[in-house]
Amino acid sequence: MTTVPADVLHPPRTSLLSVADLGAEGIARVLRLSDHFVEIGRRPIPKVPALRGRTVATVFVEPSTRTRLSFETAARRLSADVVSFTPDTSSLGKGESLRDTVQTVAAMGVDCFVVRHASAGVPAQVARWTSRSVVNAGDGWHEHPTQALLDCATIRQALAERAGLRVADTGVELFDGLRVAVVGDVAHSRVARSNVLALGALGARVTLVAPGSLLPGSLAGWPVHGVTADLDAVLGEIDVCYVLRLQTERGAGAFVPSLREYTAGYGLTARRVARMAGDAIVMHPGPMVRGVEIADDVADLPRTVVLRQVANGVAVRMAVLFLLLGSDEQLASDELGAGAIHGGSAGARGSAHAEKRGAGRG
């Protein structure tokens, strides 16, 4: 019978608003638990009853495809009920305040709000308006913590494969000294901020690569190893090239002379990829703008792990929802270890995996 490792059982808080809420230990906890949900995602019926009876509301006041569908898929795979609304399909369009909307939905028995908003700080404000759990699914230029978590999960998988190890037999020590370049529109990217915080907490050496016009006005609180405007100078020295989208909808286009010039300086082309180490990976948070920040042929290379990031997003968000919404009694029960996560089909193979995890370094 398979059980969840004891160090991932007890959720440390009721909301996830920032990567800083977790720290290195919390990030490691989410990654270890997500290993279980990756395995569940490979089953013919990738669903478990872990959050049966719970309800998750996705509150996406800013448009989204990947993140919203990923959270909704994650909740449904945990057997939670899902309610979803946007400004066009809710009373927000009639002039109701977001606070009244949130409190109305909370009164219906919702257990968790997954919030995306164009303004920084809104998920934190929602957490003050309600006693329910709140997950920040992206707020303005501020943060996108679950994107950083799924990116860390993807990097860990790639590093384990490079070392010839099973992911479950590794820990976050793989990140120690890892060389990561975050390239492009750093100033307008909540993904960049969350990834720098997460990777820095795990011991990676992050270099920001961008023109001065696309860097934040201050890097105070950003644990970066260096900053450069020369992408070509760092390509041969990195393990991960994390390419950001030029966020023209947030005004980034006004900070570059032209898209052609931006691509010439910071677009990841096949010529530039050829200068990278053979086992270095390329990442992108999506949606990709092919031909601007990443060449079409580079986007389709085996070393470009964008679709793996998407797949890991479901497993990581399952882990986050599970840690926030699972009760202490449920988390510690045999039912959870044998059924709610692993199910009867895991069998002896799952038990062997659990034993390996107990002996692992993570």
One Martini backbone bead per residue (centre of mass of N, CA, C, O) as a GRO file, in nm:
protein
  362
    1MET     BB    1   0.096   0.036   0.023
    2THR     BB    2   0.054   0.371  -0.045
    3THR     BB    3   0.217   0.669   0.067
    4VAL     BB    4   0.251   0.974   0.181
    5PRO     BB    5   0.478   1.170   0.263
    6ALA     BB    6   0.505   1.324   0.566
    7ASP     BB    7   0.628   1.612   0.449
    8VAL     BB    8   0.331   1.661   0.275
    9LEU     BB    9   0.070   1.666   0.465
   10HIS     BB   10   0.096   1.962   0.596
   11PRO     BB   11  -0.035   2.251   0.553
   12PRO     BB   12   0.102   2.583   0.609
   13ARG     BB   13  -0.158   2.703   0.458
   14THR     BB   14  -0.451   2.856   0.285
   15SER     BB   15  -0.257   3.010   0.079
   16LEU     BB   16  -0.138   3.124  -0.262
   17LEU     BB   17   0.040   3.431  -0.350
   18SER     BB   18   0.350   3.338  -0.317
   19VAL     BB   19   0.656   3.202  -0.325
   20ALA     BB   20   0.728   3.316  -0.038
   21ASP     BB   21   0.523   3.124   0.115
   22LEU     BB   22   0.725   2.866   0.087
   23GLY     BB   23   0.996   2.819   0.003
   24ALA     BB   24   1.205   2.560  -0.026
   25GLU     BB   25   1.034   2.354   0.136
   26GLY     BB   26   0.762   2.404  -0.008
   27ILE     BB   27   0.852   2.341  -0.293
   28ALA     BB   28   0.943   2.051  -0.237
   29ARG     BB   29   0.665   1.951  -0.149
   30VAL     BB   30   0.518   1.997  -0.416
   31LEU     BB   31   0.703   1.825  -0.597
   32ARG     BB   32   0.662   1.554  -0.453
   33LEU     BB   33   0.354   1.542  -0.489
   34SER     BB   34   0.347   1.570  -0.803
   35ASP     BB   35   0.454   1.290  -0.870
   36HIS     BB   36   0.184   1.145  -0.816
   37PHE     BB   37   0.016   1.310  -1.037
   38VAL     BB   38   0.171   1.222  -1.282
   39GLU     BB   39   0.093   0.923  -1.258
   40ILE     BB   40  -0.213   0.968  -1.277
   41GLY     BB   41  -0.203   1.103  -1.568
   42ARG     BB   42  -0.129   0.804  -1.702
   43ARG     BB   43  -0.397   0.704  -1.672
   44PRO     BB   44  -0.689   0.615  -1.816
   45ILE     BB   45  -0.810   0.730  -1.530
   46PRO     BB   46  -0.728   1.059  -1.410
   47LYS     BB   47  -0.881   0.987  -1.111
   48VAL     BB   48  -0.958   1.116  -0.778
   49PRO     BB   49  -1.118   1.148  -0.437
   50ALA     BB   50  -0.965   1.371  -0.260
   51LEU     BB   51  -1.197   1.632  -0.324
   52ARG     BB   52  -1.458   1.537  -0.240
   53GLY     BB   53  -1.691   1.811  -0.184
   54ARG     BB   54  -1.536   2.021  -0.321
   55THR     BB   55  -1.491   2.379  -0.419
   56VAL     BB   56  -1.388   2.548  -0.719
   57ALA     BB   57  -1.305   2.886  -0.808
   58THR     BB   58  -1.274   3.059  -1.114
   59VAL     BB   59  -1.124   3.395  -1.123
   60PHE     BB   60  -1.115   3.550  -1.448
   61VAL     BB   61  -1.061   3.882  -1.518
   62GLU     BB   62  -0.836   3.769  -1.683
   63PRO     BB   63  -0.741   3.627  -1.949
   64SER     BB   64  -0.743   3.260  -2.016
   65THR     BB   65  -0.630   2.926  -2.086
   66ARG     BB   66  -0.414   2.749  -1.948
   67THR     BB   67  -0.463   2.811  -1.646
   68ARG     BB   68  -0.763   2.757  -1.623
   69LEU     BB   69  -0.769   2.466  -1.741
   70SER     BB   70  -0.563   2.350  -1.544
   71PHE     BB   71  -0.722   2.396  -1.281
   72GLU     BB   72  -0.982   2.249  -1.367
   73THR     BB   73  -0.849   1.978  -1.418
   74ALA     BB   74  -0.728   1.939  -1.140
   75ALA     BB   75  -0.992   1.945  -0.977
   76ARG     BB   76  -1.137   1.710  -1.128
   77ARG     BB   77  -0.916   1.491  -1.067
   78LEU     BB   78  -1.000   1.537  -0.747
   79SER     BB   79  -1.330   1.566  -0.743
   80ALA     BB   80  -1.398   1.850  -0.776
   81ASP     BB   81  -1.582   2.118  -0.793
   82VAL     BB   82  -1.665   2.360  -1.062
   83VAL     BB   83  -1.647   2.716  -1.085
   84SER     BB   84  -1.697   2.965  -1.350
   85PHE     BB   85  -1.583   3.311  -1.403
   86THR     BB   86  -1.650   3.613  -1.582
   87PRO     BB   87  -1.735   3.925  -1.657
   88ASP     BB   88  -1.938   3.836  -1.898
   89THR     BB   89  -2.078   3.599  -1.680
   90SER     BB   90  -2.133   3.826  -1.463
   91SER     BB   91  -2.205   4.086  -1.232
   92LEU     BB   92  -1.968   4.262  -1.313
   93GLY     BB   93  -2.117   4.364  -1.579
   94LYS     BB   94  -2.337   4.528  -1.375
   95GLY     BB   95  -2.139   4.659  -1.127
   96GLU     BB   96  -2.031   4.465  -0.943
   97SER     BB   97  -1.827   4.395  -0.710
   98LEU     BB   98  -1.576   4.184  -0.636
   99ARG     BB   99  -1.641   4.152  -0.341
  100ASP     BB  100  -1.939   4.067  -0.372
  101THR     BB  101  -1.888   3.827  -0.549
  102VAL     BB  102  -1.706   3.664  -0.361
  103GLN     BB  103  -1.904   3.655  -0.114
  104THR     BB  104  -2.131   3.514  -0.265
  105VAL     BB  105  -1.978   3.256  -0.345
  106ALA     BB  106  -1.889   3.177  -0.059
  107ALA     BB  107  -2.189   3.138   0.046
  108MET     BB  108  -2.218   2.867  -0.144
  109GLY     BB  109  -1.941   2.686  -0.057
  110VAL     BB  110  -1.672   2.769  -0.133
  111ASP     BB  111  -1.317   2.675  -0.084
  112CYS     BB  112  -1.182   2.805  -0.358
  113PHE     BB  113  -0.980   3.063  -0.505
  114VAL     BB  114  -0.895   3.134  -0.846
  115VAL     BB  115  -0.689   3.419  -0.928
  116ARG     BB  116  -0.721   3.657  -1.199
  117HIS     BB  117  -0.543   3.975  -1.259
  118ALA     BB  118  -0.431   4.288  -1.384
  119SER     BB  119  -0.390   4.352  -1.080
  120ALA     BB  120  -0.198   4.400  -0.830
  121GLY     BB  121  -0.318   4.230  -0.527
  122VAL     BB  122  -0.599   4.092  -0.556
  123PRO     BB  123  -0.567   3.812  -0.422
  124ALA     BB  124  -0.501   3.936  -0.144
  125GLN     BB  125  -0.772   4.079  -0.116
  126VAL     BB  126  -0.950   3.827  -0.128
  127ALA     BB  127  -0.824   3.702   0.132
  128ARG     BB  128  -0.957   3.939   0.309
  129TRP     BB  129  -1.270   3.879   0.226
  130THR     BB  130  -1.197   3.572   0.293
  131SER     BB  131  -1.165   3.236   0.440
  132ARG     BB  132  -1.079   3.122   0.194
  133SER     BB  133  -0.902   2.992  -0.034
  134VAL     BB  134  -0.611   3.128  -0.222
  135VAL     BB  135  -0.505   3.155  -0.567
  136ASN     BB  136  -0.250   3.274  -0.759
  137ALA     BB  137  -0.297   3.321  -1.129
  138GLY     BB  138  -0.226   3.619  -1.164
  139ASP     BB  139  -0.089   3.963  -1.102
  140GLY     BB  140  -0.001   4.134  -1.324
  141TRP     BB  141   0.345   4.207  -1.251
  142HIS     BB  142   0.395   4.026  -1.008
  143GLU     BB  143   0.261   3.707  -1.001
  144HIS     BB  144   0.313   3.325  -1.069
  145PRO     BB  145   0.353   3.061  -0.878
  146THR     BB  146   0.260   2.802  -1.044
  147GLN     BB  147   0.452   2.845  -1.277
  148ALA     BB  148   0.713   2.810  -1.115
  149LEU     BB  149   0.650   2.522  -1.017
  150LEU     BB  150   0.628   2.386  -1.298
  151ASP     BB  151   0.911   2.465  -1.386
  152CYS     BB  152   1.062   2.313  -1.165
  153ALA     BB  153   0.952   2.034  -1.240
  154THR     BB  154   1.071   2.031  -1.527
  155ILE     BB  155   1.366   2.065  -1.454
  156ARG     BB  156   1.390   1.817  -1.274
  157GLN     BB  157   1.332   1.613  -1.492
  158ALA     BB  158   1.569   1.689  -1.682
  159LEU     BB  159   1.797   1.641  -1.474
  160ALA     BB  160   1.738   1.346  -1.417
  161GLU     BB  161   1.777   1.245  -1.705
  162ARG     BB  162   2.070   1.345  -1.734
  163ALA     BB  163   2.154   1.153  -1.473
  164GLY     BB  164   1.985   0.878  -1.480
  165LEU     BB  165   1.718   0.941  -1.310
  166ARG     BB  166   1.467   0.932  -1.104
  167VAL     BB  167   1.269   1.168  -0.992
  168ALA     BB  168   1.188   1.032  -0.709
  169ASP     BB  169   1.520   1.020  -0.640
  170THR     BB  170   1.498   1.328  -0.607
  171GLY     BB  171   1.585   1.670  -0.544
  172VAL     BB  172   1.665   2.012  -0.496
  173GLU     BB  173   1.977   1.973  -0.536
  174LEU     BB  174   1.974   2.010  -0.853
  175PHE     BB  175   1.973   2.340  -0.832
  176ASP     BB  176   2.255   2.366  -0.744
  177GLY     BB  177   2.408   2.591  -0.966
  178LEU     BB  178   2.213   2.651  -1.167
  179ARG     BB  179   2.194   2.780  -1.505
  180VAL     BB  180   1.992   3.074  -1.566
  181ALA     BB  181   1.812   3.227  -1.834
  182VAL     BB  182   1.625   3.530  -1.847
  183VAL     BB  183   1.445   3.629  -2.144
  184GLY     BB  184   1.346   3.971  -2.187
  185ASP     BB  185   1.035   4.074  -2.049
  186VAL     BB  186   1.076   4.144  -1.728
  187ALA     BB  187   0.907   4.396  -1.641
  188HIS     BB  188   0.610   4.246  -1.736
  189SER     BB  189   0.683   3.975  -1.560
  190ARG     BB  190   0.553   3.748  -1.336
  191VAL     BB  191   0.718   3.498  -1.409
  192ALA     BB  192   0.997   3.607  -1.352
  193ARG     BB  193   0.966   3.664  -1.052
  194SER     BB  194   0.882   3.379  -0.956
  195ASN     BB  195   1.130   3.228  -1.071
  196VAL     BB  196   1.350   3.377  -0.922
  197LEU     BB  197   1.251   3.303  -0.639
  198ALA     BB  198   1.253   2.994  -0.670
  199LEU     BB  199   1.541   2.945  -0.780
  200GLY     BB  200   1.690   3.096  -0.556
  201ALA     BB  201   1.586   2.916  -0.318
  202LEU     BB  202   1.732   2.649  -0.467
  203GLY     BB  203   2.033   2.767  -0.586
  204ALA     BB  204   2.023   2.920  -0.834
  205ARG     BB  205   2.169   3.090  -1.127
  206VAL     BB  206   2.042   3.400  -1.220
  207THR     BB  207   2.003   3.554  -1.543
  208LEU     BB  208   1.938   3.859  -1.684
  209VAL     BB  209   1.806   3.915  -2.025
  210ALA     BB  210   1.811   4.260  -2.127
  211PRO     BB  211   1.708   4.545  -2.190
  212GLY     BB  212   1.681   4.822  -1.999
  213SER     BB  213   1.372   4.875  -2.087
  214LEU     BB  214   1.308   4.550  -1.971
  215LEU     BB  215   1.360   4.641  -1.680
  216PRO     BB  216   1.332   4.698  -1.378
  217GLY     BB  217   1.376   4.971  -1.180
  218SER     BB  218   1.409   4.736  -0.958
  219LEU     BB  219   1.607   4.456  -0.792
  220ALA     BB  220   1.488   4.445  -0.528
  221GLY     BB  221   1.451   4.106  -0.425
  222TRP     BB  222   1.629   3.988  -0.656
  223PRO     BB  223   1.797   3.668  -0.682
  224VAL     BB  224   2.053   3.753  -0.872
  225HIS     BB  225   2.360   3.702  -1.041
  226GLY     BB  226   2.275   3.868  -1.311
  227VAL     BB  227   2.316   4.129  -1.573
  228THR     BB  228   2.225   4.147  -1.929
  229ALA     BB  229   2.233   4.245  -2.293
  230ASP     BB  230   2.395   3.963  -2.376
  231LEU     BB  231   2.302   3.672  -2.504
  232ASP     BB  232   2.553   3.546  -2.651
  233ALA     BB  233   2.742   3.542  -2.386
  234VAL     BB  234   2.553   3.301  -2.226
  235LEU     BB  235   2.474   3.041  -2.389
  236GLY     BB  236   2.738   2.851  -2.315
  237GLU     BB  237   2.660   2.871  -1.971
  238ILE     BB  238   2.381   2.716  -1.979
  239ASP     BB  239   2.093   2.506  -1.880
  240VAL     BB  240   1.873   2.746  -1.905
  241CYS     BB  241   1.629   2.885  -2.137
  242TYR     BB  242   1.415   3.156  -2.053
  243VAL     BB  243   1.147   3.259  -2.246
  244LEU     BB  244   0.988   3.559  -2.305
  245ARG     BB  245   0.722   3.747  -2.360
  246LEU     BB  246   0.617   4.013  -2.543
  247GLN     BB  247   0.408   4.249  -2.368
  248THR     BB  248   0.210   4.446  -2.546
  249GLU     BB  249  -0.051   4.466  -2.358
  250ARG     BB  250   0.162   4.618  -2.135
  251GLY     BB  251   0.364   4.810  -2.327
  252ALA     BB  252   0.636   4.685  -2.443
  253GLY     BB  253   0.652   4.803  -2.736
  254ALA     BB  254   0.751   5.097  -2.633
  255PHE     BB  255   1.057   4.966  -2.541
  256VAL     BB  256   1.101   4.918  -2.854
  257PRO     BB  257   1.181   4.999  -3.169
  258SER     BB  258   1.133   4.690  -3.276
  259LEU     BB  259   1.068   4.369  -3.350
  260ARG     BB  260   1.318   4.322  -3.523
  261GLU     BB  261   1.526   4.421  -3.311
  262TYR     BB  262   1.448   4.234  -3.084
  263THR     BB  263   1.504   3.967  -3.232
  264ALA     BB  264   1.804   4.022  -3.293
  265GLY     BB  265   1.880   4.034  -2.974
  266TYR     BB  266   1.642   3.807  -2.827
  267GLY     BB  267   1.603   3.588  -3.018
  268LEU     BB  268   1.552   3.239  -3.047
  269THR     BB  269   1.764   3.077  -3.249
  270ALA     BB  270   1.928   2.832  -3.409
  271ARG     BB  271   2.202   2.968  -3.383
  272ARG     BB  272   2.188   3.001  -3.075
  273VAL     BB  273   2.135   2.708  -2.990
  274ALA     BB  274   2.412   2.598  -3.104
  275ARG     BB  275   2.565   2.738  -2.842
  276MET     BB  276   2.452   2.535  -2.670
  277ALA     BB  277   2.423   2.291  -2.481
  278GLY     BB  278   2.307   1.975  -2.549
  279ASP     BB  279   2.137   1.968  -2.247
  280ALA     BB  280   1.994   2.215  -2.287
  281ILE     BB  281   1.705   2.408  -2.216
  282VAL     BB  282   1.381   2.518  -2.332
  283MET     BB  283   1.165   2.787  -2.224
  284HIS     BB  284   0.800   2.867  -2.195
  285PRO     BB  285   0.492   3.003  -2.077
  286GLY     BB  286   0.312   3.123  -2.258
  287PRO     BB  287   0.240   3.235  -2.530
  288MET     BB  288   0.383   3.195  -2.829
  289VAL     BB  289   0.581   3.411  -3.047
  290ARG     BB  290   0.653   3.338  -3.340
  291GLY     BB  291   0.935   3.526  -3.459
  292VAL     BB  292   1.023   3.680  -3.197
  293GLU     BB  293   1.133   3.515  -2.927
  294ILE     BB  294   1.083   3.254  -3.121
  295ALA     BB  295   1.155   3.024  -3.331
  296ASP     BB  296   0.994   2.789  -3.501
  297ASP     BB  297   1.222   2.565  -3.492
  298VAL     BB  298   1.272   2.588  -3.181
  299ALA     BB  299   0.983   2.521  -3.070
  300ASP     BB  300   1.025   2.205  -3.201
  301LEU     BB  301   1.232   2.107  -3.023
  302PRO     BB  302   1.322   1.870  -2.792
  303ARG     BB  303   1.447   2.093  -2.586
  304THR     BB  304   1.158   2.201  -2.597
  305VAL     BB  305   0.933   2.207  -2.293
  306VAL     BB  306   0.640   2.325  -2.315
  307LEU     BB  307   0.446   2.074  -2.300
  308ARG     BB  308   0.556   1.979  -2.028
  309GLN     BB  309   0.467   2.222  -1.870
  310VAL     BB  310   0.166   2.181  -1.913
  311ALA     BB  311   0.144   1.900  -1.788
  312ASN     BB  312   0.266   1.984  -1.506
  313GLY     BB  313   0.049   2.189  -1.428
  314VAL     BB  314  -0.162   1.988  -1.332
  315ALA     BB  315  -0.001   1.839  -1.109
  316VAL     BB  316   0.078   2.092  -0.943
  317ARG     BB  317  -0.217   2.194  -0.897
  318MET     BB  318  -0.304   1.948  -0.746
  319ALA     BB  319  -0.106   1.982  -0.512
  320VAL     BB  320  -0.203   2.258  -0.416
  321LEU     BB  321  -0.501   2.189  -0.364
  322PHE     BB  322  -0.447   1.955  -0.170
  323LEU     BB  323  -0.287   2.117   0.050
  324LEU     BB  324  -0.524   2.328   0.101
  325LEU     BB  325  -0.798   2.115   0.120
  326GLY     BB  326  -0.689   1.901   0.287
  327SER     BB  327  -0.733   1.737   0.558
  328ASP     BB  328  -0.571   1.613   0.821
  329GLU     BB  329  -0.726   1.345   0.831
  330GLN     BB  330  -0.700   1.275   0.532
  331LEU     BB  331  -0.389   1.299   0.499
  332ALA     BB  332  -0.340   1.063   0.734
  333SER     BB  333  -0.486   0.849   0.590
  334ASP     BB  334  -0.522   0.544   0.440
  335GLU     BB  335  -0.715   0.628   0.218
  336LEU     BB  336  -0.519   0.822   0.080
  337GLY     BB  337  -0.284   0.632   0.023
  338ALA     BB  338  -0.467   0.399  -0.121
  339GLY     BB  339  -0.694   0.592  -0.278
  340ALA     BB  340  -0.704   0.910  -0.325
  341ILE     BB  341  -0.437   0.877  -0.487
  342HIS     BB  342  -0.355   0.570  -0.582
  343GLY     BB  343  -0.516   0.339  -0.547
  344GLY     BB  344  -0.553   0.000  -0.608
  345SER     BB  345  -0.368  -0.003  -0.883
  346ALA     BB  346  -0.077   0.040  -0.779
  347GLY     BB  347   0.041  -0.147  -0.581
  348ALA     BB  348   0.358  -0.267  -0.565
  349ARG     BB  349   0.482  -0.042  -0.730
  350GLY     BB  350   0.407   0.186  -0.531
  351SER     BB  351   0.564   0.072  -0.288
  352ALA     BB  352   0.841   0.092  -0.417
  353HIS     BB  353   0.835   0.395  -0.458
  354ALA     BB  354   0.810   0.473  -0.160
  355GLU     BB  355   1.075   0.353  -0.067
  356LYS     BB  356   1.253   0.528  -0.247
  357ARG     BB  357   1.163   0.800  -0.134
  358GLY     BB  358   1.261   0.746   0.157
  359ALA     BB  359   1.573   0.717   0.042
  360GLY     BB  360   1.590   0.981  -0.063
  361ARG     BB  361   1.707   1.324  -0.091
  362GLY     BB  362   1.419   1.493  -0.084
   0.00000   0.00000   0.00000
